[in-house]
């Protein structure tokens, strides 16, 4: 994928689902839960919902943050705020955790001092690299 495509909304929903590594139905449920916030992760053009590489990365990271115990809207906002540009492959997103789930194998909790809150370290660079690799093989909507 060319770097200028980071924000170009050219991928259809099925391609976005594959890029996120989610079944299309699961992505559909997530999109429904975000009704009203869709401008953060997609756009409707001629009646079709289109996504950019950035949008797909935002959805993937938000999904992972939610699995780690964040609320869906908080997870979406954190992912959106931290993906204005493609992250370096080694980039981490470190966020406070209200609760940590064992559902995600990537979760690393850090508590530097007993009185500090637990933090979640999310490998956003690795996740976005995986998304970009998956989208490289997708056709774009015209």
Secondary structure as GFF3:
##gff-version 3
##sequence-region A 1 142
A	DSSP	three_ten_helix	3	6	.	.	.	ID=ss1
A	DSSP	alpha_helix	13	20	.	.	.	ID=ss2
A	DSSP	alpha_helix	24	33	.	.	.	ID=ss3
A	DSSP	three_ten_helix	38	40	.	.	.	ID=ss4
A	DSSP	beta_strand	43	45	.	.	.	ID=ss5
A	DSSP	beta_strand	48	50	.	.	.	ID=ss6
A	DSSP	alpha_helix	53	67	.	.	.	ID=ss7
A	DSSP	alpha_helix	72	81	.	.	.	ID=ss8
A	DSSP	beta_strand	93	96	.	.	.	ID=ss9
A	DSSP	beta_strand	108	110	.	.	.	ID=ss10
A	DSSP	beta_strand	119	122	.	.	.	ID=ss11
A	DSSP	alpha_helix	124	135	.	.	.	ID=ss12
###
